[in-house]
Amino acid sequence: MTEALSAPHAIDYTYTRSTGPIIGAFLTGLRDRRILGVRGSDGRVIVPAIDYDPVTSDDLQELVVVADTGVVTTWSWNSDPLPGQPLDHPFAWALVALDGADTAMLAAVDAGDPGAIETGLRVRARWAEQRVGSIRDLVCFELLP
């Protein structure tokens, strides 16, 4: 049997990216317990807010406040969370279409067990106690009764 060759490789991101006016506004909104999307050239509200139109590649500028409630559109159960993930106990990764948005955002859903979550369930954002303008200000989503 031939031994497999291996070499260490570290993935590093050695650059810093400024947030700019749109992503900066999105993160500031999270700090203030508000979720912002941006209106695309086709009229859709895109969440999370992005800088460039996915249809035309033009700069986007019109920010839109959406609700912190929405619907699970698809999900996958994470039974063994890794260090640094949003929750330290089993949870679902889900695409959540927020009320007022035309796209879905990826987020953790604290559902308790895999039998409790399904496509179409309503959820609400759980906010961090101390918010600083980071994606982690939105801790996860919780199931609505």
Phi and psi in radians as a Rosetta constraint file:
Dihedral C 1 N 2 CA 2 C 2 CIRCULARHARMONIC -1.466 0.35
Dihedral N 2 CA 2 C 2 N 3 CIRCULARHARMONIC 2.339 0.35
Dihedral C 2 N 3 CA 3 C 3 CIRCULARHARMONIC -1.358 0.35
Dihedral N 3 CA 3 C 3 N 4 CIRCULARHARMONIC 2.363 0.35
Dihedral C 3 N 4 CA 4 C 4 CIRCULARHARMONIC -1.275 0.35
Dihedral N 4 CA 4 C 4 N 5 CIRCULARHARMONIC 2.417 0.35
Dihedral C 4 N 5 CA 5 C 5 CIRCULARHARMONIC -1.403 0.35
Dihedral N 5 CA 5 C 5 N 6 CIRCULARHARMONIC 2.494 0.35
Dihedral C 5 N 6 CA 6 C 6 CIRCULARHARMONIC -2.499 0.35
Dihedral N 6 CA 6 C 6 N 7 CIRCULARHARMONIC 2.700 0.35
Dihedral C 6 N 7 CA 7 C 7 CIRCULARHARMONIC -2.548 0.35
Dihedral N 7 CA 7 C 7 N 8 CIRCULARHARMONIC 2.440 0.35
Dihedral C 7 N 8 CA 8 C 8 CIRCULARHARMONIC -1.166 0.35
Dihedral N 8 CA 8 C 8 N 9 CIRCULARHARMONIC 2.526 0.35
Dihedral C 8 N 9 CA 9 C 9 CIRCULARHARMONIC -2.585 0.35
Dihedral N 9 CA 9 C 9 N 10 CIRCULARHARMONIC 2.154 0.35
Dihedral C 9 N 10 CA 10 C 10 CIRCULARHARMONIC -1.882 0.35
Dihedral N 10 CA 10 C 10 N 11 CIRCULARHARMONIC 2.323 0.35
Dihedral C 10 N 11 CA 11 C 11 CIRCULARHARMONIC -1.607 0.35
Dihedral N 11 CA 11 C 11 N 12 CIRCULARHARMONIC 2.061 0.35
Dihedral C 11 N 12 CA 12 C 12 CIRCULARHARMONIC -2.147 0.35
Dihedral N 12 CA 12 C 12 N 13 CIRCULARHARMONIC 2.491 0.35
Dihedral C 12 N 13 CA 13 C 13 CIRCULARHARMONIC -1.954 0.35
Dihedral N 13 CA 13 C 13 N 14 CIRCULARHARMONIC 1.664 0.35
Dihedral C 13 N 14 CA 14 C 14 CIRCULARHARMONIC -1.610 0.35
Dihedral N 14 CA 14 C 14 N 15 CIRCULARHARMONIC 0.355 0.35
Dihedral C 14 N 15 CA 15 C 15 CIRCULARHARMONIC -2.142 0.35
Dihedral N 15 CA 15 C 15 N 16 CIRCULARHARMONIC 2.812 0.35
Dihedral C 15 N 16 CA 16 C 16 CIRCULARHARMONIC -2.057 0.35
Dihedral N 16 CA 16 C 16 N 17 CIRCULARHARMONIC 2.363 0.35
Dihedral C 16 N 17 CA 17 C 17 CIRCULARHARMONIC -1.963 0.35
Dihedral N 17 CA 17 C 17 N 18 CIRCULARHARMONIC 2.270 0.35
Dihedral C 17 N 18 CA 18 C 18 CIRCULARHARMONIC -1.288 0.35
Dihedral N 18 CA 18 C 18 N 19 CIRCULARHARMONIC 2.676 0.35
Dihedral C 18 N 19 CA 19 C 19 CIRCULARHARMONIC -1.368 0.35
Dihedral N 19 CA 19 C 19 N 20 CIRCULARHARMONIC -0.512 0.35
Dihedral C 19 N 20 CA 20 C 20 CIRCULARHARMONIC 1.282 0.35
Dihedral N 20 CA 20 C 20 N 21 CIRCULARHARMONIC 3.114 0.35
Dihedral C 20 N 21 CA 21 C 21 CIRCULARHARMONIC -1.213 0.35
Dihedral N 21 CA 21 C 21 N 22 CIRCULARHARMONIC -0.578 0.35
Dihedral C 21 N 22 CA 22 C 22 CIRCULARHARMONIC -1.444 0.35
Dihedral N 22 CA 22 C 22 N 23 CIRCULARHARMONIC -0.946 0.35
Dihedral C 22 N 23 CA 23 C 23 CIRCULARHARMONIC -1.161 0.35
Dihedral N 23 CA 23 C 23 N 24 CIRCULARHARMONIC -0.623 0.35
Dihedral C 23 N 24 CA 24 C 24 CIRCULARHARMONIC -1.039 0.35
Dihedral N 24 CA 24 C 24 N 25 CIRCULARHARMONIC -0.750 0.35
Dihedral C 24 N 25 CA 25 C 25 CIRCULARHARMONIC -1.141 0.35
Dihedral N 25 CA 25 C 25 N 26 CIRCULARHARMONIC -0.687 0.35
Dihedral C 25 N 26 CA 26 C 26 CIRCULARHARMONIC -1.037 0.35
Dihedral N 26 CA 26 C 26 N 27 CIRCULARHARMONIC -0.832 0.35
Dihedral C 26 N 27 CA 27 C 27 CIRCULARHARMONIC -1.186 0.35
Dihedral N 27 CA 27 C 27 N 28 CIRCULARHARMONIC -0.671 0.35
Dihedral C 27 N 28 CA 28 C 28 CIRCULARHARMONIC -1.112 0.35
Dihedral N 28 CA 28 C 28 N 29 CIRCULARHARMONIC -0.679 0.35
Dihedral C 28 N 29 CA 29 C 29 CIRCULARHARMONIC -1.044 0.35
Dihedral N 29 CA 29 C 29 N 30 CIRCULARHARMONIC -0.748 0.35
Dihedral C 29 N 30 CA 30 C 30 CIRCULARHARMONIC -1.052 0.35
Dihedral N 30 CA 30 C 30 N 31 CIRCULARHARMONIC -0.714 0.35
Dihedral C 30 N 31 CA 31 C 31 CIRCULARHARMONIC -0.989 0.35
Dihedral N 31 CA 31 C 31 N 32 CIRCULARHARMONIC -0.642 0.35
Dihedral C 31 N 32 CA 32 C 32 CIRCULARHARMONIC -1.656 0.35
Dihedral N 32 CA 32 C 32 N 33 CIRCULARHARMONIC 0.263 0.35
Dihedral C 32 N 33 CA 33 C 33 CIRCULARHARMONIC 1.080 0.35
Dihedral N 33 CA 33 C 33 N 34 CIRCULARHARMONIC 0.681 0.35
Dihedral C 33 N 34 CA 34 C 34 CIRCULARHARMONIC -2.260 0.35
Dihedral N 34 CA 34 C 34 N 35 CIRCULARHARMONIC 2.526 0.35
Dihedral C 34 N 35 CA 35 C 35 CIRCULARHARMONIC -1.953 0.35
Dihedral N 35 CA 35 C 35 N 36 CIRCULARHARMONIC 2.186 0.35
Dihedral C 35 N 36 CA 36 C 36 CIRCULARHARMONIC -1.918 0.35
Dihedral N 36 CA 36 C 36 N 37 CIRCULARHARMONIC 2.409 0.35
Dihedral C 36 N 37 CA 37 C 37 CIRCULARHARMONIC -1.983 0.35
Dihedral N 37 CA 37 C 37 N 38 CIRCULARHARMONIC -3.071 0.35
Dihedral C 37 N 38 CA 38 C 38 CIRCULARHARMONIC -2.376 0.35
Dihedral N 38 CA 38 C 38 N 39 CIRCULARHARMONIC 2.492 0.35
Dihedral C 38 N 39 CA 39 C 39 CIRCULARHARMONIC -1.513 0.35
Dihedral N 39 CA 39 C 39 N 40 CIRCULARHARMONIC 2.203 0.35
Dihedral C 39 N 40 CA 40 C 40 CIRCULARHARMONIC -1.447 0.35
Dihedral N 40 CA 40 C 40 N 41 CIRCULARHARMONIC 3.008 0.35
Dihedral C 40 N 41 CA 41 C 41 CIRCULARHARMONIC -1.106 0.35
Dihedral N 41 CA 41 C 41 N 42 CIRCULARHARMONIC -0.420 0.35
Dihedral C 41 N 42 CA 42 C 42 CIRCULARHARMONIC -1.587 0.35
Dihedral N 42 CA 42 C 42 N 43 CIRCULARHARMONIC 0.110 0.35
Dihedral C 42 N 43 CA 43 C 43 CIRCULARHARMONIC 1.590 0.35
Dihedral N 43 CA 43 C 43 N 44 CIRCULARHARMONIC -0.207 0.35
Dihedral C 43 N 44 CA 44 C 44 CIRCULARHARMONIC -1.192 0.35
Dihedral N 44 CA 44 C 44 N 45 CIRCULARHARMONIC 2.567 0.35
Dihedral C 44 N 45 CA 45 C 45 CIRCULARHARMONIC -1.691 0.35
Dihedral N 45 CA 45 C 45 N 46 CIRCULARHARMONIC 2.076 0.35
Dihedral C 45 N 46 CA 46 C 46 CIRCULARHARMONIC -1.787 0.35
Dihedral N 46 CA 46 C 46 N 47 CIRCULARHARMONIC 2.184 0.35
Dihedral C 46 N 47 CA 47 C 47 CIRCULARHARMONIC -2.287 0.35
Dihedral N 47 CA 47 C 47 N 48 CIRCULARHARMONIC 2.310 0.35
Dihedral C 47 N 48 CA 48 C 48 CIRCULARHARMONIC -1.206 0.35
Dihedral N 48 CA 48 C 48 N 49 CIRCULARHARMONIC 2.765 0.35
Dihedral C 48 N 49 CA 49 C 49 CIRCULARHARMONIC -1.044 0.35
Dihedral N 49 CA 49 C 49 N 50 CIRCULARHARMONIC 2.459 0.35
Dihedral C 49 N 50 CA 50 C 50 CIRCULARHARMONIC -2.226 0.35
Dihedral N 50 CA 50 C 50 N 51 CIRCULARHARMONIC 2.836 0.35
Dihedral C 50 N 51 CA 51 C 51 CIRCULARHARMONIC -1.362 0.35
Dihedral N 51 CA 51 C 51 N 52 CIRCULARHARMONIC -0.651 0.35
Dihedral C 51 N 52 CA 52 C 52 CIRCULARHARMONIC -2.090 0.35
Dihedral N 52 CA 52 C 52 N 53 CIRCULARHARMONIC 2.512 0.35
Dihedral C 52 N 53 CA 53 C 53 CIRCULARHARMONIC -1.198 0.35
Dihedral N 53 CA 53 C 53 N 54 CIRCULARHARMONIC 2.224 0.35
Dihedral C 53 N 54 CA 54 C 54 CIRCULARHARMONIC -1.225 0.35
Dihedral N 54 CA 54 C 54 N 55 CIRCULARHARMONIC -0.267 0.35
Dihedral C 54 N 55 CA 55 C 55 CIRCULARHARMONIC -1.610 0.35
Dihedral N 55 CA 55 C 55 N 56 CIRCULARHARMONIC -0.831 0.35
Dihedral C 55 N 56 CA 56 C 56 CIRCULARHARMONIC -1.885 0.35
Dihedral N 56 CA 56 C 56 N 57 CIRCULARHARMONIC -0.262 0.35
Dihedral C 56 N 57 CA 57 C 57 CIRCULARHARMONIC 1.222 0.35
Dihedral N 57 CA 57 C 57 N 58 CIRCULARHARMONIC 0.127 0.35
Dihedral C 57 N 58 CA 58 C 58 CIRCULARHARMONIC -1.268 0.35
Dihedral N 58 CA 58 C 58 N 59 CIRCULARHARMONIC 2.760 0.35
Dihedral C 58 N 59 CA 59 C 59 CIRCULARHARMONIC -1.088 0.35
Dihedral N 59 CA 59 C 59 N 60 CIRCULARHARMONIC 2.467 0.35
Dihedral C 59 N 60 CA 60 C 60 CIRCULARHARMONIC -1.805 0.35
Dihedral N 60 CA 60 C 60 N 61 CIRCULARHARMONIC 2.588 0.35
Dihedral C 60 N 61 CA 61 C 61 CIRCULARHARMONIC -2.396 0.35
Dihedral N 61 CA 61 C 61 N 62 CIRCULARHARMONIC -0.460 0.35
Dihedral C 61 N 62 CA 62 C 62 CIRCULARHARMONIC -1.473 0.35
Dihedral N 62 CA 62 C 62 N 63 CIRCULARHARMONIC 1.821 0.35
Dihedral C 62 N 63 CA 63 C 63 CIRCULARHARMONIC -1.394 0.35
Dihedral N 63 CA 63 C 63 N 64 CIRCULARHARMONIC 2.522 0.35
Dihedral C 63 N 64 CA 64 C 64 CIRCULARHARMONIC -2.328 0.35
Dihedral N 64 CA 64 C 64 N 65 CIRCULARHARMONIC 2.219 0.35
Dihedral C 64 N 65 CA 65 C 65 CIRCULARHARMONIC -1.384 0.35
Dihedral N 65 CA 65 C 65 N 66 CIRCULARHARMONIC 2.268 0.35
Dihedral C 65 N 66 CA 66 C 66 CIRCULARHARMONIC -2.021 0.35
Dihedral N 66 CA 66 C 66 N 67 CIRCULARHARMONIC 2.962 0.35
Dihedral C 66 N 67 CA 67 C 67 CIRCULARHARMONIC -1.298 0.35
Dihedral N 67 CA 67 C 67 N 68 CIRCULARHARMONIC 2.825 0.35
Dihedral C 67 N 68 CA 68 C 68 CIRCULARHARMONIC -1.675 0.35
Dihedral N 68 CA 68 C 68 N 69 CIRCULARHARMONIC 0.332 0.35
Dihedral C 68 N 69 CA 69 C 69 CIRCULARHARMONIC -2.103 0.35
Dihedral N 69 CA 69 C 69 N 70 CIRCULARHARMONIC 2.708 0.35
Dihedral C 69 N 70 CA 70 C 70 CIRCULARHARMONIC -3.025 0.35
Dihedral N 70 CA 70 C 70 N 71 CIRCULARHARMONIC -2.817 0.35
Dihedral C 70 N 71 CA 71 C 71 CIRCULARHARMONIC -2.204 0.35
Dihedral N 71 CA 71 C 71 N 72 CIRCULARHARMONIC 2.383 0.35
Dihedral C 71 N 72 CA 72 C 72 CIRCULARHARMONIC -1.258 0.35
Dihedral N 72 CA 72 C 72 N 73 CIRCULARHARMONIC 2.127 0.35
Dihedral C 72 N 73 CA 73 C 73 CIRCULARHARMONIC -1.693 0.35
Dihedral N 73 CA 73 C 73 N 74 CIRCULARHARMONIC -0.481 0.35
Dihedral C 73 N 74 CA 74 C 74 CIRCULARHARMONIC -2.867 0.35
Dihedral N 74 CA 74 C 74 N 75 CIRCULARHARMONIC 2.799 0.35
Dihedral C 74 N 75 CA 75 C 75 CIRCULARHARMONIC -2.766 0.35
Dihedral N 75 CA 75 C 75 N 76 CIRCULARHARMONIC 2.867 0.35
Dihedral C 75 N 76 CA 76 C 76 CIRCULARHARMONIC -2.518 0.35
Dihedral N 76 CA 76 C 76 N 77 CIRCULARHARMONIC 2.376 0.35
Dihedral C 76 N 77 CA 77 C 77 CIRCULARHARMONIC -1.443 0.35
Dihedral N 77 CA 77 C 77 N 78 CIRCULARHARMONIC 2.354 0.35
Dihedral C 77 N 78 CA 78 C 78 CIRCULARHARMONIC -1.963 0.35
Dihedral N 78 CA 78 C 78 N 79 CIRCULARHARMONIC 1.662 0.35
Dihedral C 78 N 79 CA 79 C 79 CIRCULARHARMONIC -1.408 0.35
Dihedral N 79 CA 79 C 79 N 80 CIRCULARHARMONIC -0.334 0.35
Dihedral C 79 N 80 CA 80 C 80 CIRCULARHARMONIC -2.282 0.35
Dihedral N 80 CA 80 C 80 N 81 CIRCULARHARMONIC 1.387 0.35
Dihedral C 80 N 81 CA 81 C 81 CIRCULARHARMONIC -1.040 0.35
Dihedral N 81 CA 81 C 81 N 82 CIRCULARHARMONIC 2.510 0.35
Dihedral C 81 N 82 CA 82 C 82 CIRCULARHARMONIC -1.595 0.35
Dihedral N 82 CA 82 C 82 N 83 CIRCULARHARMONIC 2.739 0.35
Dihedral C 82 N 83 CA 83 C 83 CIRCULARHARMONIC -0.982 0.35
Dihedral N 83 CA 83 C 83 N 84 CIRCULARHARMONIC 2.408 0.35
Dihedral C 83 N 84 CA 84 C 84 CIRCULARHARMONIC 1.609 0.35
Dihedral N 84 CA 84 C 84 N 85 CIRCULARHARMONIC -0.184 0.35
Dihedral C 84 N 85 CA 85 C 85 CIRCULARHARMONIC -1.325 0.35
Dihedral N 85 CA 85 C 85 N 86 CIRCULARHARMONIC 2.881 0.35
Dihedral C 85 N 86 CA 86 C 86 CIRCULARHARMONIC -1.019 0.35
Dihedral N 86 CA 86 C 86 N 87 CIRCULARHARMONIC -0.603 0.35
Dihedral C 86 N 87 CA 87 C 87 CIRCULARHARMONIC -2.222 0.35
Dihedral N 87 CA 87 C 87 N 88 CIRCULARHARMONIC 2.649 0.35
Dihedral C 87 N 88 CA 88 C 88 CIRCULARHARMONIC -1.719 0.35
Dihedral N 88 CA 88 C 88 N 89 CIRCULARHARMONIC 0.200 0.35
Dihedral C 88 N 89 CA 89 C 89 CIRCULARHARMONIC -2.312 0.35
Dihedral N 89 CA 89 C 89 N 90 CIRCULARHARMONIC 2.880 0.35
Dihedral C 89 N 90 CA 90 C 90 CIRCULARHARMONIC -0.933 0.35
Dihedral N 90 CA 90 C 90 N 91 CIRCULARHARMONIC 2.461 0.35
Dihedral C 90 N 91 CA 91 C 91 CIRCULARHARMONIC -2.718 0.35
Dihedral N 91 CA 91 C 91 N 92 CIRCULARHARMONIC 3.040 0.35
Dihedral C 91 N 92 CA 92 C 92 CIRCULARHARMONIC -1.822 0.35
Dihedral N 92 CA 92 C 92 N 93 CIRCULARHARMONIC 2.441 0.35
Dihedral C 92 N 93 CA 93 C 93 CIRCULARHARMONIC -1.539 0.35
Dihedral N 93 CA 93 C 93 N 94 CIRCULARHARMONIC 2.308 0.35
Dihedral C 93 N 94 CA 94 C 94 CIRCULARHARMONIC -2.483 0.35
Dihedral N 94 CA 94 C 94 N 95 CIRCULARHARMONIC 2.696 0.35
Dihedral C 94 N 95 CA 95 C 95 CIRCULARHARMONIC -1.627 0.35
Dihedral N 95 CA 95 C 95 N 96 CIRCULARHARMONIC 2.156 0.35
Dihedral C 95 N 96 CA 96 C 96 CIRCULARHARMONIC -2.022 0.35
Dihedral N 96 CA 96 C 96 N 97 CIRCULARHARMONIC 2.090 0.35
Dihedral C 96 N 97 CA 97 C 97 CIRCULARHARMONIC -1.589 0.35
Dihedral N 97 CA 97 C 97 N 98 CIRCULARHARMONIC 1.873 0.35
Dihedral C 97 N 98 CA 98 C 98 CIRCULARHARMONIC -1.303 0.35
Dihedral N 98 CA 98 C 98 N 99 CIRCULARHARMONIC 2.606 0.35
Dihedral C 98 N 99 CA 99 C 99 CIRCULARHARMONIC -1.079 0.35
Dihedral N 99 CA 99 C 99 N 100 CIRCULARHARMONIC 2.178 0.35
Dihedral C 99 N 100 CA 100 C 100 CIRCULARHARMONIC 1.722 0.35
Dihedral N 100 CA 100 C 100 N 101 CIRCULARHARMONIC -0.120 0.35
Dihedral C 100 N 101 CA 101 C 101 CIRCULARHARMONIC -1.878 0.35
Dihedral N 101 CA 101 C 101 N 102 CIRCULARHARMONIC 2.669 0.35
Dihedral C 101 N 102 CA 102 C 102 CIRCULARHARMONIC -1.837 0.35
Dihedral N 102 CA 102 C 102 N 103 CIRCULARHARMONIC -0.075 0.35
Dihedral C 102 N 103 CA 103 C 103 CIRCULARHARMONIC -2.181 0.35
Dihedral N 103 CA 103 C 103 N 104 CIRCULARHARMONIC 2.925 0.35
Dihedral C 103 N 104 CA 104 C 104 CIRCULARHARMONIC -1.927 0.35
Dihedral N 104 CA 104 C 104 N 105 CIRCULARHARMONIC 2.633 0.35
Dihedral C 104 N 105 CA 105 C 105 CIRCULARHARMONIC -1.978 0.35
Dihedral N 105 CA 105 C 105 N 106 CIRCULARHARMONIC 2.559 0.35
Dihedral C 105 N 106 CA 106 C 106 CIRCULARHARMONIC -1.378 0.35
Dihedral N 106 CA 106 C 106 N 107 CIRCULARHARMONIC 2.283 0.35
Dihedral C 106 N 107 CA 107 C 107 CIRCULARHARMONIC -2.753 0.35
Dihedral N 107 CA 107 C 107 N 108 CIRCULARHARMONIC 2.854 0.35
Dihedral C 107 N 108 CA 108 C 108 CIRCULARHARMONIC -1.419 0.35
Dihedral N 108 CA 108 C 108 N 109 CIRCULARHARMONIC 2.522 0.35
Dihedral C 108 N 109 CA 109 C 109 CIRCULARHARMONIC -2.153 0.35
Dihedral N 109 CA 109 C 109 N 110 CIRCULARHARMONIC 2.119 0.35
Dihedral C 109 N 110 CA 110 C 110 CIRCULARHARMONIC -1.503 0.35
Dihedral N 110 CA 110 C 110 N 111 CIRCULARHARMONIC 1.551 0.35
Dihedral C 110 N 111 CA 111 C 111 CIRCULARHARMONIC -1.737 0.35
Dihedral N 111 CA 111 C 111 N 112 CIRCULARHARMONIC -0.160 0.35
Dihedral C 111 N 112 CA 112 C 112 CIRCULARHARMONIC 1.567 0.35
Dihedral N 112 CA 112 C 112 N 113 CIRCULARHARMONIC -1.022 0.35
Dihedral C 112 N 113 CA 113 C 113 CIRCULARHARMONIC -2.638 0.35
Dihedral N 113 CA 113 C 113 N 114 CIRCULARHARMONIC 2.791 0.35
Dihedral C 113 N 114 CA 114 C 114 CIRCULARHARMONIC -1.121 0.35
Dihedral N 114 CA 114 C 114 N 115 CIRCULARHARMONIC -0.359 0.35
Dihedral C 114 N 115 CA 115 C 115 CIRCULARHARMONIC -1.332 0.35
Dihedral N 115 CA 115 C 115 N 116 CIRCULARHARMONIC -0.195 0.35
Dihedral C 115 N 116 CA 116 C 116 CIRCULARHARMONIC -1.596 0.35
Dihedral N 116 CA 116 C 116 N 117 CIRCULARHARMONIC -0.239 0.35
Dihedral C 116 N 117 CA 117 C 117 CIRCULARHARMONIC -1.938 0.35
Dihedral N 117 CA 117 C 117 N 118 CIRCULARHARMONIC 2.543 0.35
Dihedral C 117 N 118 CA 118 C 118 CIRCULARHARMONIC -2.762 0.35
Dihedral N 118 CA 118 C 118 N 119 CIRCULARHARMONIC 2.783 0.35
Dihedral C 118 N 119 CA 119 C 119 CIRCULARHARMONIC -1.045 0.35
Dihedral N 119 CA 119 C 119 N 120 CIRCULARHARMONIC 2.375 0.35
Dihedral C 119 N 120 CA 120 C 120 CIRCULARHARMONIC 1.711 0.35
Dihedral N 120 CA 120 C 120 N 121 CIRCULARHARMONIC -0.167 0.35
Dihedral C 120 N 121 CA 121 C 121 CIRCULARHARMONIC -1.218 0.35
Dihedral N 121 CA 121 C 121 N 122 CIRCULARHARMONIC 2.565 0.35
Dihedral C 121 N 122 CA 122 C 122 CIRCULARHARMONIC -1.519 0.35
Dihedral N 122 CA 122 C 122 N 123 CIRCULARHARMONIC 2.454 0.35
Dihedral C 122 N 123 CA 123 C 123 CIRCULARHARMONIC -2.366 0.35
Dihedral N 123 CA 123 C 123 N 124 CIRCULARHARMONIC 2.822 0.35
Dihedral C 123 N 124 CA 124 C 124 CIRCULARHARMONIC -2.338 0.35
Dihedral N 124 CA 124 C 124 N 125 CIRCULARHARMONIC 2.527 0.35
Dihedral C 124 N 125 CA 125 C 125 CIRCULARHARMONIC -1.134 0.35
Dihedral N 125 CA 125 C 125 N 126 CIRCULARHARMONIC 2.487 0.35
Dihedral C 125 N 126 CA 126 C 126 CIRCULARHARMONIC -1.899 0.35
Dihedral N 126 CA 126 C 126 N 127 CIRCULARHARMONIC 2.138 0.35
Dihedral C 126 N 127 CA 127 C 127 CIRCULARHARMONIC -1.693 0.35
Dihedral N 127 CA 127 C 127 N 128 CIRCULARHARMONIC 2.603 0.35
Dihedral C 127 N 128 CA 128 C 128 CIRCULARHARMONIC -1.184 0.35
Dihedral N 128 CA 128 C 128 N 129 CIRCULARHARMONIC 2.573 0.35
Dihedral C 128 N 129 CA 129 C 129 CIRCULARHARMONIC -1.070 0.35
Dihedral N 129 CA 129 C 129 N 130 CIRCULARHARMONIC -0.861 0.35
Dihedral C 129 N 130 CA 130 C 130 CIRCULARHARMONIC -1.817 0.35
Dihedral N 130 CA 130 C 130 N 131 CIRCULARHARMONIC 2.036 0.35
Dihedral C 130 N 131 CA 131 C 131 CIRCULARHARMONIC -1.940 0.35
Dihedral N 131 CA 131 C 131 N 132 CIRCULARHARMONIC 2.457 0.35
Dihedral C 131 N 132 CA 132 C 132 CIRCULARHARMONIC -2.270 0.35
Dihedral N 132 CA 132 C 132 N 133 CIRCULARHARMONIC 0.045 0.35
Dihedral C 132 N 133 CA 133 C 133 CIRCULARHARMONIC 1.598 0.35
Dihedral N 133 CA 133 C 133 N 134 CIRCULARHARMONIC 0.752 0.35
Dihedral C 133 N 134 CA 134 C 134 CIRCULARHARMONIC -2.263 0.35
Dihedral N 134 CA 134 C 134 N 135 CIRCULARHARMONIC 2.728 0.35
Dihedral C 134 N 135 CA 135 C 135 CIRCULARHARMONIC -1.028 0.35
Dihedral N 135 CA 135 C 135 N 136 CIRCULARHARMONIC -0.443 0.35
Dihedral C 135 N 136 CA 136 C 136 CIRCULARHARMONIC -1.314 0.35
Dihedral N 136 CA 136 C 136 N 137 CIRCULARHARMONIC -0.087 0.35
Dihedral C 136 N 137 CA 137 C 137 CIRCULARHARMONIC -1.133 0.35
Dihedral N 137 CA 137 C 137 N 138 CIRCULARHARMONIC -0.522 0.35
Dihedral C 137 N 138 CA 138 C 138 CIRCULARHARMONIC -1.643 0.35
Dihedral N 138 CA 138 C 138 N 139 CIRCULARHARMONIC 1.693 0.35
Dihedral C 138 N 139 CA 139 C 139 CIRCULARHARMONIC -1.105 0.35
Dihedral N 139 CA 139 C 139 N 140 CIRCULARHARMONIC -0.879 0.35
Dihedral C 139 N 140 CA 140 C 140 CIRCULARHARMONIC -3.039 0.35
Dihedral N 140 CA 140 C 140 N 141 CIRCULARHARMONIC -3.044 0.35
Dihedral C 140 N 141 CA 141 C 141 CIRCULARHARMONIC -1.974 0.35
Dihedral N 141 CA 141 C 141 N 142 CIRCULARHARMONIC 2.631 0.35
Dihedral C 141 N 142 CA 142 C 142 CIRCULARHARMONIC -2.050 0.35
Dihedral N 142 CA 142 C 142 N 143 CIRCULARHARMONIC 2.639 0.35
Dihedral C 142 N 143 CA 143 C 143 CIRCULARHARMONIC -1.232 0.35
Dihedral N 143 CA 143 C 143 N 144 CIRCULARHARMONIC 2.404 0.35
Dihedral C 143 N 144 CA 144 C 144 CIRCULARHARMONIC -1.534 0.35
Dihedral N 144 CA 144 C 144 N 145 CIRCULARHARMONIC 2.556 0.35
